[in-house]
Amino acid sequence: MADQKKGRGGARPGAGRKPKPKAEPVLGEVAADTPLAFLESVMRDTKADDALRVKAAIAAAQYRHPKVSDMGKKEAKQRASKEVAATRFQASTPPRLVRDNTK
């Protein structure tokens, strides 16, 4: 018994939790003409991994919705003036000219 090691720890072969196999992203048959169309198709694909879909949505968002800080002061001012002009100072409809010939 003197030559045996008692109470010694250490790694045992085959012990412990087995690692979970990583799932490869499933892109399927995606026919896209542009990179934006490809990102949108991946984003809408329900069979794809959720993490991949979120990454595709984040990447596509910057092309669909530009950041306000990306525009300069002049572009922001021009955009705001167009929005106001389209609603507040819009040309009113002309009066309806109806002839009443019943009298």
C-alpha positions in Angstrom: 0.0 0.0 0.0 2.9 2.3 0.3 3.4 2.5 -3.4 -0.3 3.5 -4.1 -1.2 7.2 -4.2 -4.3 7.8 -2.0 -6.5 10.9 -2.2 -4.8 12.4 -5.2 -7.1 14.3 -7.5 -6.6 15.0 -11.2 -8.2 14.6 -14.5 -9.7 11.3 -15.4 -10.1 10.2 -18.9 -13.7 10.3 -20.0 -14.8 12.2 -16.9 -16.9 15.4 -16.9 -19.6 16.9 -19.0 -19.3 16.3 -22.7 -19.1 19.5 -24.8 -22.2 20.4 -26.8 -21.6 20.2 -30.5 -21.7 23.6 -32.2 -24.4 23.9 -34.8 -23.3 25.3 -38.1 -25.3 28.2 -39.5 -27.8 27.0 -42.1 -28.1 29.5 -44.9 -30.0 27.3 -47.3 -30.6 28.4 -50.9 -30.4 32.1 -50.8 -30.4 33.9 -54.1 -29.7 37.5 -53.5 -28.6 40.2 -56.0 -27.2 42.6 -53.4 -25.5 42.2 -50.1 -28.4 44.0 -48.4 -30.9 41.5 -49.9 -28.7 38.7 -48.7 -28.6 40.1 -45.2 -32.4 40.6 -45.2 -33.0 37.0 -46.4 -30.8 35.6 -43.6 -32.6 37.9 -41.1 -36.0 36.6 -42.1 -34.9 32.9 -42.3 -36.6 31.1 -39.5 -34.3 28.0 -39.9 -31.1 30.0 -39.3 -29.5 30.3 -35.9 -30.9 33.2 -33.8 -27.4 34.7 -33.2 -26.8 34.7 -36.9 -30.2 36.4 -37.6 -29.4 39.1 -35.0 -26.0 39.8 -36.6 -27.6 40.0 -40.0 -30.2 42.4 -38.7 -27.6 44.6 -37.1 -25.6 44.7 -40.3 -28.6 45.5 -42.5 -29.9 48.2 -40.2 -27.0 50.6 -40.9 -28.0 50.5 -44.6 -31.7 51.0 -44.1 -31.6 53.6 -41.3 -28.6 55.9 -41.5 -27.4 57.4 -38.2 -28.3 61.0 -37.5 -24.7 61.7 -36.7 -23.6 60.6 -40.2 -25.3 63.6 -41.7 -23.7 67.0 -41.5 -25.5 70.0 -40.1 -26.5 71.3 -43.5 -28.0 67.9 -44.5 -29.9 67.7 -41.2 -31.3 71.2 -41.6 -32.3 70.5 -45.1 -34.1 67.3 -44.2 -35.9 69.1 -41.3 -37.0 71.9 -43.6 -38.4 69.4 -46.2 -40.4 67.6 -43.5 -41.9 70.9 -42.3 -42.6 72.1 -45.8 -44.4 68.8 -46.6 -46.8 69.2 -43.7 -47.2 72.8 -42.6 -46.7 74.8 -45.7 -48.2 72.5 -48.2 -50.3 74.0 -50.9 -54.0 73.8 -50.1 -56.4 72.1 -52.4 -58.1 74.5 -54.9 -61.8 75.2 -54.4 -64.3 73.0 -56.1 -66.1 74.8 -58.9 -69.5 73.3 -59.2 -72.1 74.7 -61.4 -75.7 74.3 -60.2 -78.0 74.3 -63.3 -81.1 73.1 -61.4 -82.6 76.6 -60.8 
